[in-house]
Amino acid sequence: LSEYHPGGGVKSTGLGGAITWKVTEPMTASVFTEYSRLMGPAADSSLVKERGDRNQWMFGVSTTYRFNFTM
């Protein structure tokens, strides 16, 4: 990679969303996605220019389980 000396500025802008639903009483599940577009010095970096992309995507799935402890 080429040497790079960044300056200050806005890193990125983007939008994301999630959907969560109750699977059972103590369990929930979620799916989520996020899109970001790198801007300014982050987009100008040698890593992005030589091996990356200004457009960044993230997708995910998660589950949670709530334990009910009583004392």
C-alpha positions in Angstrom: 0.0 0.0 0.0 1.1 3.6 -0.6 1.9 5.8 2.3 -1.0 8.0 3.3 -1.2 11.1 5.6 -4.9 11.9 6.3 -6.3 15.2 7.4 -9.5 16.0 9.3 -13.0 15.9 8.1 -16.2 13.8 7.8 -15.5 10.1 7.8 -18.7 8.8 6.3 -22.4 9.1 5.9 -25.0 6.3 5.8 -28.3 4.7 6.7 -29.2 1.5 8.5 -32.2 -0.4 9.8 -33.2 -3.4 11.8 -36.2 -5.6 12.3 -36.7 -7.4 15.6 -39.4 -9.9 16.6 -40.3 -12.0 19.6 -39.6 -15.7 18.8 -40.8 -16.9 22.2 -41.4 -15.1 25.5 -37.7 -15.0 26.6 -36.2 -15.0 23.1 -36.0 -12.3 20.3 -34.4 -12.4 16.9 -33.1 -9.5 14.8 -31.9 -8.9 11.3 -30.1 -5.6 10.4 -28.3 -3.9 7.6 -26.3 -0.7 7.2 -24.9 1.2 4.2 -22.1 3.8 4.6 -20.3 5.8 2.0 -16.8 6.9 2.9 -16.1 10.6 2.4 -13.2 13.0 2.6 -9.8 11.7 3.9 -11.3 8.2 4.7 -12.3 7.8 1.0 -9.0 9.1 -0.2 -6.9 6.7 1.8 -4.6 4.3 -0.1 -6.3 1.3 1.4 -9.7 2.3 0.0 -8.3 3.4 -3.4 -6.0 0.4 -3.9 -8.0 -2.5 -2.3 -11.3 -1.2 -1.0 -14.5 0.5 -1.9 -16.1 3.8 -0.8 -19.4 1.9 -0.5 -19.5 -0.1 2.7 -22.2 -2.6 3.6 -22.9 -4.5 6.8 -25.5 -7.2 7.3 -26.2 -9.2 10.4 -28.5 -11.6 12.4 -28.7 -11.7 16.2 -30.7 -13.5 18.8 -31.1 -12.7 22.5 -32.4 -14.8 25.4 -33.6 -13.2 28.6 -33.1 -15.4 31.7 -35.6 -14.9 34.5 -33.8 -15.2 37.8 -35.9 -14.9 40.9 -34.7 -14.9 44.5 
